[in-house]
């Protein structure tokens, strides 16, 4: 069964468009949108299981240049 999560993202303000473009290229990212409020963007990820999801977040998404901080919320 696939695991879904939402990542709330704070970015370096000068790189928002470029950062969104790079996040969209990550396999497993279903969408990413800029948003208003305390976070700059929200992304939806999907993986086969929790281990894959963890690897996706830590080795792919968090490595994108321009991301300052994230909060990952796993869908239940």
C-alpha distance (Angstrom), angle and dihedral (degrees) to the residues before:
residue distance angle dihedral
X1 . . .
X2 3.80 . .
X3 3.79 120.4 .
X4 3.80 119.4 -139.4
X5 3.80 128.1 -161.2
X6 3.77 139.1 174.7
X7 3.78 120.1 -141.1
X8 3.79 119.3 -155.8
X9 3.79 107.7 -152.6
X10 3.80 135.8 -158.4
X11 3.79 113.1 -164.2
X12 3.76 139.9 -169.7
X13 3.80 98.9 -92.9
X14 3.81 96.3 -131.6
X15 3.81 93.9 58.5
X16 3.81 105.2 44.9
X17 3.85 99.6 120.4
X18 3.80 93.1 43.3
X19 3.81 92.4 45.8
X20 3.82 92.3 50.6
X21 3.81 89.8 51.0
X22 3.81 91.9 51.6
X23 3.82 93.4 46.9
X24 3.82 90.2 52.2
X25 3.83 89.1 57.7
X26 3.83 93.2 60.1
X27 3.81 112.1 105.4
X28 3.81 107.8 -119.7
X29 3.81 95.3 34.1
X30 3.80 106.5 117.7
X31 3.81 96.1 -176.1
X32 3.78 142.1 -18.8
X33 3.80 124.9 -163.5
X34 3.78 134.3 -179.9
X35 3.82 110.1 -118.0
X36 3.78 139.4 -174.2
X37 3.78 124.2 -116.1
X38 3.80 131.7 50.0
X39 3.83 92.8 -24.2
X40 3.80 128.8 56.7
X41 3.80 98.4 -145.7
X42 3.79 145.3 2.5
X43 3.80 125.3 -145.5
X44 3.78 131.0 -169.7
X45 3.80 116.9 -144.5
X46 3.77 130.9 -172.0
X47 3.81 128.0 -164.2
X48 3.80 137.7 166.9
X49 3.83 93.7 -110.9
X50 3.82 143.2 -13.0
X51 3.80 93.4 -85.3
X52 3.79 91.9 54.6
X53 3.79 90.4 44.8
X54 3.79 90.9 52.9
X55 3.79 91.6 50.0
X56 3.80 91.1 46.7
X57 3.80 91.8 53.7
X58 3.79 98.1 41.7
X59 3.79 102.0 37.4
X60 3.80 102.0 32.6
X61 3.81 116.0 19.2
X62 3.80 98.1 37.3
X63 3.82 90.1 49.4
X64 3.83 92.4 62.6
X65 3.79 110.2 113.6
X66 3.79 112.8 -115.1
X67 3.80 98.5 35.8
X68 3.79 110.5 122.5
X69 3.82 102.3 173.7
X70 3.81 139.2 -9.0
X71 3.77 141.2 -164.8
X72 3.81 116.1 -155.7
X73 3.82 118.3 -152.6
X74 3.81 115.5 -171.2
X75 3.82 113.5 -147.6
X76 3.81 114.4 -122.7
